[in-house]
Amino acid sequence: MANQLFVVKSIDELQAQSSPEHSSLKRTLGPFNLITLGIGAIIGAGLFSITGLAAGNNAGPAVTISFIIAAVGCLFAGLCYAEFAAMIPVAGSAYTYSYATMGELVAWTIGWDLVLEYAVGAATVSISWSRYLVKFLEYYNVVLPPQLTMSPFDSITTANGTTITGVVNLPAVFIVVAMSLILIKGTQESALVNNLIVALKVGVVLAFIGLGWAFIEPKNYEPYIPPNTGEFGSFGWSGIIRAAGIIFFAYIGFDAVSTAAQEARNPQRDMPIGILGSLGICTVLYILFAHVMTGLAHYTEFQGVEGIAPVATAIAHTPYKWLNQGIILAILAGYASVILVMLLGQSRVFFSMSYDGLLPKIFSEVHPYFRTPWKSNALFAVFVSLFAAFVPARVVGEMTSIGTLFAFILVCAGIIVLRYTQPERERPFKTPFVPVVPVLGILVCFAMMAALPLDTWLRLVIWMAAGYVIYFNYGIRHSKLKPAES
């Protein structure tokens, strides 16, 4: 059994698996679709809410520097993802890369971890999508019954003091099912819907930047780096670093591009473009957005302001109050595309794990016409929608972040392992300055993991323990790489 735990999958076999004559998935995605896929997963509500909080409580106007620092941390991991995605253009992302470098047990670990990132993340985002839909409709005097927009564990108190407890979160279920049906229909159709959504939310971001720029007050940037209050993380350079750790989570999603490698038309060229291109575009938009926001209102005005209120605070300094509704619409669109890409990534990871025998065959069965893993999409539509309907978002919000950072660490480690074990391997894209870049990626990501609360770590341990029970009772017995003598 020990040999089985560390058996690696041949890269030659993986490359053959991705060839058109052997791949059951349809290759329809070009570099533009891959870039918009990444932007679709990255830009969500985090930009509109976290930016104000980080500026008001940690970095002041220097939150723009924090965005640059967080982007550099993501760049380390992104460069490692790009090398793997170009060299091993197979669905599965970090799971597949780990299988080819560190063995089956590590591959299972990261595959199960990606369930945490994608499935739980999609459920969490769908709950927030429901909240913003309620807020958006209220502007037009359309009121949804609170009982049907909250989980049974959530409640609200009305103006007259009455407490209303939720029954089921139907809007959250609706958006999960809708995105799942689009994915079942086909990757090309999913990419088209994602492109339209990305155009909408990027348009709103550009409108905020373009319209707000004329009303920037230079005095709001003084001091650009507020002096530290004597407490670590409260302004000064320590505040900039703390803010970088907070806003890092606004970047989560670019790794999902790599899960679609088997559906890219020219993955050796296009995957690095998709991963690094989406990360670069979002970084520029984030910096400009933060610059305008802190230029419209003094950073102290964002203190104690949550939700999308920081944006509303900034917009109040312009004559464009209607932009508030536009921002909420962009959030709804942004969340929808995040859910779409997370569900896409989840089904592709399970597709690869099922193809390798570690999970039941149903997860790798492809629709004869649509050529998508439709049964996997359908099963996760049910699983994620049930989660979204009956579980409060606060329970799993940070689990998505710790899962993502864990994946980043293993991908960076995989690059180092493969460079020393197979240095002669052809690499269409090479991560520069190895091992410096992957080591820095590991250190930055682990530092961010270490800053997360203890209960988040405990949930990760419990989740992984459940995964190992499944692996040792099913996966190891059905693995296609299982030695004949065992």
C-alpha positions in Angstrom: 0.0 0.0 0.0 2.9 2.4 0.8 4.1 2.2 -2.9 0.5 3.0 -4.0 0.4 6.2 -1.9 3.3 7.7 -3.8 2.8 6.3 -7.3 3.0 9.2 -9.8 1.1 9.4 -13.1 3.2 9.6 -16.2 3.3 13.0 -17.8 3.5 11.3 -21.2 0.3 9.5 -20.4 -1.4 12.7 -19.3 -0.3 14.5 -22.5 -1.7 11.6 -24.5 -4.9 11.8 -22.5 -5.3 15.4 -23.6 -4.9 14.8 -27.3 -8.0 15.3 -29.5 -8.3 11.6 -30.4 -8.4 10.6 -26.7 -10.1 13.5 -25.0 -13.9 13.2 -24.6 -14.2 16.9 -23.8 -14.7 19.4 -26.6 -11.9 21.9 -27.3 -13.7 25.2 -27.9 -11.9 27.8 -25.7 -9.4 30.4 -27.2 -7.2 32.8 -25.3 -9.9 35.5 -25.1 -12.4 33.1 -23.5 -9.8 31.9 -21.0 -8.9 35.4 -20.0 -12.6 36.3 -19.5 -13.0 33.0 -17.6 -10.4 34.1 -15.2 -11.8 37.6 -14.9 -15.2 36.1 -14.3 -13.9 34.1 -11.4 -11.8 36.9 -9.9 -14.0 40.0 -9.9 -16.8 39.5 -7.4 -18.3 41.6 -4.6 -14.9 41.5 -2.8 -13.6 44.5 -4.8 -16.6 46.7 -3.8 -16.6 45.8 -0.1 -13.1 44.8 0.9 -11.4 47.8 -0.7 -13.2 50.2 1.6 -12.6 48.1 4.7 -8.9 47.7 4.1 -8.5 51.4 3.4 -10.5 52.6 6.4 -9.0 50.2 8.9 -5.5 49.3 7.7 -3.8 51.1 4.9 -5.6 54.4 4.1 -5.0 55.6 0.5 -2.0 53.2 0.3 -4.4 50.4 -0.2 -3.3 50.7 -3.8 0.1 49.4 -2.7 -1.6 46.6 -0.8 -3.2 45.5 -4.1 0.2 45.4 -5.8 1.7 43.3 -2.9 -1.2 40.9 -3.1 -0.9 40.7 -6.9 2.8 39.8 -6.6 1.9 37.0 -4.2 -0.6 35.7 -6.7 1.9 36.1 -9.5 4.2 33.6 -7.9 1.5 31.0 -7.8 0.2 32.1 -11.2 3.6 31.5 -12.9 3.7 28.0 -11.5 0.2 27.3 -12.6 1.0 28.6 -16.1 4.0 26.2 -16.5 1.9 23.2 -15.4 -1.1 24.1 -17.5 1.0 24.5 -20.7 2.9 21.3 -20.0 0.0 19.1 -18.8 -3.1 20.5 -20.5 -5.6 18.2 -18.8 -8.7 18.9 -16.7 -8.0 18.8 -13.0 -5.7 21.7 -12.3 -3.7 21.3 -9.1 -5.0 17.7 -8.6 -3.5 16.6 -11.9 -0.2 18.5 -11.4 0.2 16.9 -7.9 -0.5 13.4 -9.3 2.3 13.9 -11.8 4.9 15.1 -9.3 4.2 14.1 -5.7 2.1 10.9 -6.0 -1.5 9.7 -5.6 -2.0 10.5 -1.9 -1.0 14.1 -2.4 -3.1 14.2 -5.5 -6.1 13.0 -3.6 -5.4 15.5 -0.9 -5.4 18.4 -3.2 -8.4 17.1 -5.2 -10.5 16.8 -2.1 -9.2 20.2 -1.0 -10.4 21.7 -4.3 -13.9 20.5 -3.5 -13.7 22.8 -0.5 -12.6 25.7 -2.7 -15.0 25.3 -5.5 -18.2 23.6 -4.2 -18.3 25.3 -0.8 -17.2 28.5 -2.4 -20.0 28.4 -5.0 -22.6 27.8 -2.2 -21.2 30.7 -0.2 -21.3 33.1 -3.1 -24.8 32.0 -4.0 -26.0 33.0 -0.5 -24.5 36.4 -1.0 -26.0 36.7 -4.5 -29.4 36.1 -2.8 -28.8 39.0 -0.4 -27.9 41.4 -3.1 -30.9 40.4 -5.3 -33.2 41.3 -2.3 -31.4 44.6 -2.0 -31.6 45.3 -5.8 -35.4 44.5 -6.0 -36.2 46.6 -2.9 -35.2 49.7 -4.9 -38.1 48.9 -7.2 -40.5 48.1 -4.3 -40.4 44.4 -5.0 -40.2 42.6 -1.6 -39.4 38.9 -1.5 -40.6 37.0 1.6 -37.7 36.9 4.1 -38.6 33.3 5.0 -37.7 32.3 1.4 -34.4 34.2 1.2 -32.6 32.9 4.3 -31.5 29.6 5.8 -33.3 28.1 8.8 -30.3 29.3 10.9 -30.7 32.9 9.9 -33.2 35.5 11.1 -33.9 39.2 10.9 -35.7 41.7 13.2 -38.3 43.9 11.5 -38.9 47.6 12.3 -41.8 46.7 14.7 -39.6 44.3 16.6 -40.8 41.0 15.1 -38.2 38.3 14.5 -38.5 36.4 11.2 -36.6 33.1 10.8 -35.7 31.8 7.4 -37.0 28.5 5.9 -35.2 28.1 2.6 -33.0 30.4 0.5 -34.7 30.0 -2.9 -32.8 32.7 -4.8 -29.5 31.0 -3.9 -30.9 27.7 -5.2 -32.1 29.4 -8.4 -28.7 30.8 -9.3 -26.8 27.5 -8.6 -29.3 25.5 -10.8 -29.3 28.1 -13.5 -25.5 28.2 -13.8 -25.4 24.4 -13.7 -27.8 24.1 -16.6 -25.6 26.5 -18.6 -22.6 24.3 -17.9 -24.5 21.1 -18.9 -25.4 22.8 -22.2 -21.8 23.2 -23.1 -18.5 24.9 -22.4 -18.7 27.2 -25.4 -22.2 28.4 -24.3 -20.9 28.8 -20.7 -18.0 30.9 -22.0 -20.5 33.1 -24.0 -22.6 33.7 -21.0 -19.5 34.4 -18.9 -18.2 36.8 -21.5 -21.5 38.8 -21.4 -21.4 38.9 -17.6 -17.8 40.0 -17.5 -18.5 42.7 -20.0 -21.3 44.0 -17.7 -19.3 44.1 -14.5 -16.1 45.4 -16.0 -18.2 48.1 -17.7 -19.6 49.1 -14.3 -16.1 49.1 -12.8 -14.8 51.3 -15.7 -17.8 53.6 -15.3 -17.0 54.1 -11.6 -13.3 54.8 -12.5 -14.1 57.1 -15.4 -16.9 59.1 -13.9 -15.3 59.3 -10.5 -11.9 60.4 -11.7 -13.1 64.0 -12.4 -14.2 64.4 -8.8 -11.0 63.2 -7.0 -9.9 65.5 -4.3 -6.0 65.4 -4.0 -6.2 66.3 -0.3 -7.9 63.0 0.4 -4.5 61.3 -0.3 -2.8 63.1 2.5 -1.2 61.4 4.2 -0.8 58.7 1.6 0.6 56.3 4.2 -1.1 57.2 7.5 1.2 56.9 10.5 0.9 53.7 12.5 -1.3 53.9 15.6 1.1 51.8 17.7 -0.7 48.6 16.9 0.5 46.1 14.2 -1.7 46.3 11.1 -3.3 49.7 12.0 -1.8 51.9 9.3 1.8 52.5 8.5 3.7 49.8 6.5 2.3 47.0 8.8 -1.2 48.2 7.9 -0.3 48.0 4.2 0.9 44.4 4.7 -2.2 43.5 6.8 -4.4 45.0 4.1 -2.6 43.0 1.4 -3.5 39.8 3.3 -7.2 40.9 3.5 -7.6 41.9 -0.1 -5.8 38.8 -1.3 -9.1 37.1 -1.3 -10.4 39.5 -4.0 -7.9 37.8 -6.3 -9.1 34.2 -5.8 -10.2 32.6 -9.0 -7.5 32.8 -11.6 -6.5 29.2 -10.8 -9.9 28.1 -12.1 -8.7 28.8 -15.6 -6.3 25.8 -15.4 -9.3 23.4 -14.8 -10.4 24.1 -18.4 -7.1 23.1 -20.0 -8.6 20.1 -21.7 -11.2 22.3 -23.4 -8.7 24.9 -24.7 -8.0 24.9 -28.4 -4.2 25.5 -28.0 -3.5 25.0 -24.3 0.3 25.1 -24.7 0.1 28.7 -25.8 -3.3 29.9 -24.5 -3.3 28.6 -20.8 -0.4 30.9 -19.7 -2.2 33.8 -21.5 -5.5 33.1 -19.8 -4.0 32.7 -16.3 -1.5 35.6 -16.3 -3.7 37.8 -18.6 -6.7 37.7 -16.3 -4.6 38.3 -13.2 -2.9 41.3 -14.9 -6.1 42.9 -16.1 -7.8 42.5 -12.7 -4.7 43.9 -10.9 -4.9 47.1 -13.0 -8.6 47.5 -12.5 -8.2 46.9 -8.7 -5.5 49.6 -8.4 -7.4 52.2 -10.4 -10.7 51.4 -8.5 -8.9 51.8 -5.1 -7.2 55.0 -6.3 -10.5 56.6 -7.3 -12.4 55.4 -4.2 -9.9 56.8 -1.8 -9.6 60.0 -3.9 -13.4 60.6 -3.7 -13.7 60.2 0.0 -11.2 60.5 2.8 -10.2 57.0 4.1 -11.6 57.8 7.6 -15.1 57.9 6.0 -14.8 54.1 5.3 -14.2 53.2 8.9 -17.0 51.0 10.3 -18.7 50.8 6.9 -19.4 47.3 5.6 -21.2 45.6 2.6 -21.2 47.8 -0.5 -21.6 50.9 1.7 -17.9 52.0 1.1 -18.7 52.4 -2.6 -21.9 54.3 -1.8 -19.8 56.6 0.5 -17.5 57.3 -2.4 -20.3 57.8 -4.9 -21.9 60.3 -2.6 -19.1 62.7 -3.5 -20.2 62.7 -7.1 -23.5 63.6 -8.8 -23.9 60.0 -10.1 -26.0 58.5 -7.3 -27.6 56.1 -9.8 -24.2 54.3 -9.9 -25.2 52.6 -6.6 -27.8 50.5 -8.4 -25.2 49.9 -11.2 -22.7 48.6 -8.6 -25.3 46.2 -7.1 -26.1 45.0 -10.6 -22.4 44.4 -11.3 -22.2 42.5 -8.0 -25.1 40.2 -9.1 -23.4 39.7 -12.5 -20.0 39.2 -10.8 -21.3 36.6 -8.4 -23.1 34.7 -11.1 -19.9 34.4 -13.2 -18.0 33.4 -10.0 -20.5 30.6 -9.4 -20.4 29.5 -13.0 -16.6 29.2 -13.0 -16.4 27.5 -9.6 -19.0 24.9 -10.7 -17.0 24.4 -13.9 -13.8 23.9 -12.0 -15.4 21.5 -9.5 -16.9 19.3 -12.2 -13.5 19.2 -14.1 -11.6 18.2 -11.0 -14.0 15.4 -10.3 -13.9 14.4 -13.9 -10.1 13.8 -13.6 -10.4 12.0 -10.3 -13.1 9.8 -11.7 -11.1 9.2 -14.9 -8.2 8.0 -12.7 -10.6 5.6 -10.7 -10.4 7.5 -7.4 -14.1 8.4 -7.6 -17.0 6.5 -9.1 -17.3 6.5 -12.9 -20.4 8.6 -12.9 -18.3 11.8 -12.5 -16.4 11.2 -15.8 -19.4 10.2 -17.9 -19.8 12.7 -20.8 -23.0 13.7 -22.5 -23.1 12.2 -26.0 -24.2 15.4 -27.6 -23.1 18.3 -25.4 -19.8 16.5 -24.5 -19.8 17.8 -20.9 -19.7 15.8 -17.7 -23.4 16.4 -17.2 -24.0 13.9 -14.5 -21.3 15.5 -12.4 -22.8 18.9 -13.1 -26.3 17.7 -12.1 -25.1 16.0 -8.9 -23.3 19.1 -7.8 -26.2 21.3 -8.7 -28.2 19.4 -6.1 -25.4 19.3 -3.5 -24.4 22.9 -3.8 -28.0 24.2 -4.0 -29.0 22.2 -0.8 -26.0 23.7 0.9 -26.9 27.2 -0.3 -30.6 26.7 0.8 -30.1 25.6 4.3 -26.6 26.5 5.6 -25.6 30.1 6.7 -22.7 31.6 4.8 -20.7 32.5 7.8 -20.0 28.8 8.6 -17.9 28.3 5.4 -16.8 31.7 4.2 -13.2 31.4 5.2 -13.0 27.7 4.2 -12.8 28.7 0.6 -9.7 30.9 1.2 -7.8 28.3 3.1 -8.5 25.7 0.5 -7.3 28.0 -2.3 -4.0 28.9 -0.4 -3.4 25.2 0.2 -3.7 24.5 -3.5 -1.3 27.3 -4.3 1.3 25.9 -2.0 1.2 22.4 -3.5 1.4 23.7 -7.1 4.4 25.8 -6.2 6.0 22.8 -4.5 5.2 20.6 -7.6 7.2 22.9 -9.9 10.3 22.5 -7.7 9.9 18.7 -7.6 9.4 18.4 -11.4 12.4 20.6 -12.2 14.7 18.3 -10.3 13.1 15.0 -11.2 12.5 15.7 -14.9 14.7 18.6 -15.9 14.8 17.5 -19.6 11.0 17.6 -20.0 9.8 20.0 -22.7 8.1 23.1 -21.2 6.1 25.4 -23.5 6.1 27.9 -20.7 8.7 28.1 -18.0 8.3 29.6 -14.6 11.3 32.0 -14.2 13.9 32.0 -11.4 13.1 28.5 -10.1 13.3 27.7 -7.2 13.1 31.4 -6.0 9.6 32.1 -7.4 7.9 28.9 -6.2 9.6 29.2 -2.8 8.4 32.8 -2.4 4.9 31.6 -3.5 4.9 28.9 -0.8 6.1 31.4 1.9 3.6 34.1 1.0 0.6 31.7 0.8 1.5 29.9 4.0 1.8 33.3 5.8 -1.7 34.1 4.7 -3.0 30.7 5.8 -1.3 31.3 9.2 -3.3 34.5 9.6 -6.6 32.7 9.3 -8.6 31.9 12.5 -8.1 28.6 14.3 -11.7 27.4 13.7 -11.0 27.6 9.9 -8.0 25.3 10.3 -10.1 22.9 12.4 -12.8 22.7 9.7 -10.0 22.1 7.1 -8.7 19.2 9.2 -12.2 17.7 9.6 -12.9 18.0 5.9 -9.6 16.4 5.0 -10.2 13.5 7.5 -13.5 12.8 5.8 -11.7 12.8 2.4 -9.1 10.3 3.6 -11.9 7.9 4.8 -13.3 7.9 1.2 -9.8 7.5 -0.3 -8.7 4.5 1.8 -12.1 2.8 1.5 -12.7 3.5 -2.2 -10.1 5.4 -4.1 -7.0 3.3 -3.3 -8.9 0.1 -4.2 -10.2 1.4 -7.6 -7.2 3.5 -8.8 -6.1 2.8 -12.3 -2.5 2.9 -11.1 -3.1 0.2 -8.5 -0.2 -2.3 -8.7 -1.3 -5.7 -10.0 0.2 -7.5 -7.0 -1.9 -5.5 -4.5 
